[in-house]
Amino acid sequence: MTGEFLTLMLMAFALGMDSFSVGLGMGMFKLRYRQIAVISATVGFFHVLMPLIGMFAGRFLSGQFGVYATFAGGLLLVLLGLGMLISGLRGKEDTSFITPVGLGLLVFALSVSLDSFSVGLTLGIYGARTALSITLFGFAALILTLSGLLLGRKIQGMLGVYSQVLGGSVLFAFGIKLLIPL
Protein backbone atom coordinates (compact mmCIF):
# COMPACT_ATOMS: atom_id res chain seq x y z
CA MET A 1 0.00 0.00 0.00
CA THR A 2 2.78 2.47 0.94
CA GLY A 3 4.70 1.68 -2.26
CA GLU A 4 1.62 2.20 -4.41
CA PHE A 5 0.77 5.43 -2.59
CA LEU A 6 4.26 6.86 -3.10
CA THR A 7 4.31 5.82 -6.74
CA LEU A 8 0.93 7.39 -7.42
CA MET A 9 1.94 10.53 -5.51
CA LEU A 10 5.06 10.93 -7.64
CA MET A 11 3.01 10.38 -10.79
CA ALA A 12 0.46 12.95 -9.62
CA PHE A 13 3.20 15.47 -8.92
CA ALA A 14 4.83 14.84 -12.32
CA LEU A 15 1.50 15.29 -14.12
CA GLY A 16 0.74 18.36 -12.02
CA MET A 17 4.01 19.94 -13.13
CA ASP A 18 2.46 20.24 -16.58
CA SER A 19 -0.30 22.27 -14.98
CA PHE A 20 2.25 24.35 -13.07
CA SER A 21 4.21 25.15 -16.24
CA VAL A 22 1.13 26.06 -18.25
CA GLY A 23 -0.37 27.92 -15.25
CA LEU A 24 2.80 29.98 -15.09
CA GLY A 25 2.22 31.11 -18.67
CA MET A 26 -1.50 31.72 -18.20
CA GLY A 27 -0.89 33.51 -14.90
CA MET A 28 0.75 36.30 -16.86
CA PHE A 29 -2.70 37.51 -17.84
CA LYS A 30 -4.22 40.14 -15.62
CA LEU A 31 -6.19 37.59 -13.63
CA ARG A 32 -8.16 38.29 -10.48
CA TYR A 33 -7.77 35.97 -7.52
CA ARG A 34 -11.28 34.62 -8.06
CA GLN A 35 -10.37 33.68 -11.66
CA ILE A 36 -7.21 31.98 -10.40
CA ALA A 37 -9.28 29.93 -7.94
CA VAL A 38 -11.79 28.93 -10.65
CA ILE A 39 -9.02 28.00 -13.10
CA SER A 40 -7.21 25.92 -10.47
CA ALA A 41 -10.40 24.12 -9.43
CA THR A 42 -11.30 23.43 -13.07
CA VAL A 43 -7.86 22.00 -13.85
CA GLY A 44 -8.03 19.92 -10.67
CA PHE A 45 -11.44 18.60 -11.72
CA PHE A 46 -10.16 17.67 -15.18
CA HIS A 47 -7.20 15.92 -13.55
CA VAL A 48 -9.76 13.76 -11.74
CA LEU A 49 -12.07 13.26 -14.72
CA MET A 50 -9.52 12.49 -17.43
CA PRO A 51 -7.57 9.76 -15.61
CA LEU A 52 -10.87 8.27 -14.42
CA ILE A 53 -12.06 8.02 -18.02
CA GLY A 54 -8.62 6.75 -18.98
CA MET A 55 -8.66 4.09 -16.28
CA PHE A 56 -12.00 2.77 -17.45
CA ALA A 57 -10.92 2.93 -21.09
CA GLY A 58 -7.60 1.30 -20.21
CA ARG A 59 -9.41 -1.86 -19.28
CA PHE A 60 -10.65 -2.13 -22.87
CA LEU A 61 -8.15 -0.32 -25.10
CA SER A 62 -4.51 -0.86 -25.93
CA GLY A 63 -1.79 1.38 -24.52
CA GLN A 64 -1.08 2.86 -27.95
CA PHE A 65 -4.10 5.19 -27.68
CA GLY A 66 -2.23 7.28 -25.09
CA VAL A 67 0.15 8.57 -27.79
CA TYR A 68 -2.77 10.26 -29.56
CA ALA A 69 -3.94 11.94 -26.35
CA THR A 70 -0.47 13.39 -25.75
CA PHE A 71 -0.31 14.61 -29.36
CA ALA A 72 -3.71 16.31 -29.05
CA GLY A 73 -2.66 18.00 -25.81
CA GLY A 74 0.56 19.26 -27.41
CA LEU A 75 -1.32 20.59 -30.42
CA LEU A 76 -3.81 22.45 -28.21
CA LEU A 77 -0.96 24.06 -26.25
CA VAL A 78 0.86 25.10 -29.42
CA LEU A 79 -2.30 26.75 -30.76
CA LEU A 80 -3.00 28.46 -27.43
CA GLY A 81 0.60 29.67 -27.21
CA LEU A 82 0.57 30.97 -30.78
CA GLY A 83 -2.62 32.87 -30.08
CA MET A 84 -1.04 34.53 -27.06
CA LEU A 85 2.18 35.30 -28.95
CA ILE A 86 0.38 36.88 -31.89
CA SER A 87 -1.88 38.87 -29.61
CA GLY A 88 1.07 40.07 -27.52
CA LEU A 89 3.14 41.05 -30.55
CA ARG A 90 0.20 43.03 -31.94
CA GLY A 91 -0.02 44.89 -28.65
CA LYS A 92 -3.41 43.53 -27.64
CA GLU A 93 -3.38 42.61 -23.97
CA ASP A 94 -6.55 40.59 -23.71
CA THR A 95 -8.41 38.52 -26.27
CA SER A 96 -11.42 36.32 -25.76
CA PHE A 97 -9.70 33.57 -27.76
CA ILE A 98 -7.10 32.99 -25.09
CA THR A 99 -8.66 34.31 -21.91
CA PRO A 100 -9.13 31.39 -19.50
CA VAL A 101 -12.89 31.84 -19.05
CA GLY A 102 -15.77 29.95 -20.62
CA LEU A 103 -14.65 27.87 -23.60
CA GLY A 104 -11.06 29.12 -23.22
CA LEU A 105 -10.97 27.75 -19.68
CA LEU A 106 -12.25 24.37 -20.83
CA VAL A 107 -9.66 24.23 -23.63
CA PHE A 108 -6.95 25.18 -21.14
CA ALA A 109 -8.03 22.59 -18.56
CA LEU A 110 -8.43 19.89 -21.20
CA SER A 111 -5.04 20.60 -22.76
CA VAL A 112 -3.16 20.21 -19.47
CA SER A 113 -5.11 17.13 -18.40
CA LEU A 114 -4.78 14.99 -21.52
CA ASP A 115 -1.56 13.51 -20.15
CA SER A 116 -3.60 12.34 -17.17
CA PHE A 117 -5.86 10.48 -19.57
CA SER A 118 -2.84 8.67 -21.00
CA VAL A 119 -1.59 7.76 -17.53
CA GLY A 120 -5.12 6.66 -16.59
CA LEU A 121 -5.09 4.25 -19.54
CA THR A 122 -1.93 2.65 -18.23
CA LEU A 123 -3.17 2.55 -14.64
CA GLY A 124 -6.42 0.97 -15.82
CA ILE A 125 -4.53 -1.74 -17.64
CA TYR A 126 -2.50 -2.50 -14.53
CA GLY A 127 -5.45 -2.32 -12.12
CA ALA A 128 -4.31 0.57 -9.88
CA ARG A 129 -6.63 1.81 -7.14
CA THR A 130 -9.00 4.20 -8.86
CA ALA A 131 -10.10 6.38 -5.92
CA LEU A 132 -6.57 6.88 -4.62
CA SER A 133 -5.20 7.65 -8.08
CA ILE A 134 -7.76 10.26 -9.07
CA THR A 135 -7.72 11.92 -5.64
CA LEU A 136 -3.95 12.37 -5.75
CA PHE A 137 -4.01 13.52 -9.38
CA GLY A 138 -6.73 16.09 -8.74
CA PHE A 139 -5.15 17.45 -5.56
CA ALA A 140 -1.67 17.76 -7.08
CA ALA A 141 -3.03 19.47 -10.20
CA LEU A 142 -5.10 21.93 -8.14
CA ILE A 143 -2.17 22.92 -5.90
CA LEU A 144 0.41 23.11 -8.70
CA THR A 145 -1.91 25.04 -11.04
CA LEU A 146 -2.68 27.49 -8.26
CA SER A 147 1.04 27.91 -7.55
CA GLY A 148 1.86 28.44 -11.24
CA LEU A 149 -0.94 30.98 -11.73
CA LEU A 150 0.04 32.95 -8.63
CA LEU A 151 3.71 32.97 -9.59
CA GLY A 152 2.80 33.95 -13.16
CA ARG A 153 0.68 36.80 -11.78
CA LYS A 154 3.69 38.11 -9.85
CA ILE A 155 5.94 37.84 -12.90
CA GLN A 156 3.31 39.59 -15.05
CA GLY A 157 3.44 42.59 -12.75
CA MET A 158 7.20 42.82 -13.22
CA LEU A 159 7.21 42.32 -17.00
CA GLY A 160 4.27 44.51 -18.00
CA VAL A 161 3.46 44.38 -21.73
CA TYR A 162 5.99 41.63 -22.41
CA SER A 163 4.29 39.16 -20.09
CA GLN A 164 1.79 37.96 -22.72
CA VAL A 165 4.57 37.25 -25.21
CA LEU A 166 6.51 35.37 -22.54
CA GLY A 167 3.40 33.46 -21.45
CA GLY A 168 2.63 32.51 -25.05
CA SER A 169 6.23 31.37 -25.50
CA VAL A 170 5.98 29.13 -22.44
CA LEU A 171 2.76 27.51 -23.68
CA PHE A 172 4.10 27.14 -27.21
CA ALA A 173 7.37 25.57 -26.02
CA PHE A 174 5.56 23.18 -23.71
CA GLY A 175 3.25 22.14 -26.56
CA ILE A 176 6.25 21.52 -28.84
CA LYS A 177 7.84 19.45 -26.06
CA LEU A 178 4.74 17.23 -26.01
CA LEU A 179 4.70 16.93 -29.80
CA ILE A 180 8.41 16.13 -30.11
CA PRO A 181 9.47 13.97 -27.16
CA LEU A 182 13.22 14.07 -26.49
SULKA-V373486 format. One record per helix or strand. SS is the DSSP state (2 for helix, 1 for strand). FROM is the first residue (numbers start at 1). TO is the last residue. If there is no record, write none. Layout:
ss->SS from->FROM to->TO
ss->SS from->FROM to->TO
This chain:
ss->2 from->2 to->26
ss->2 from->33 to->58
ss->2 from->65 to->89
ss->2 from->103 to->126
ss->2 from->130 to->179
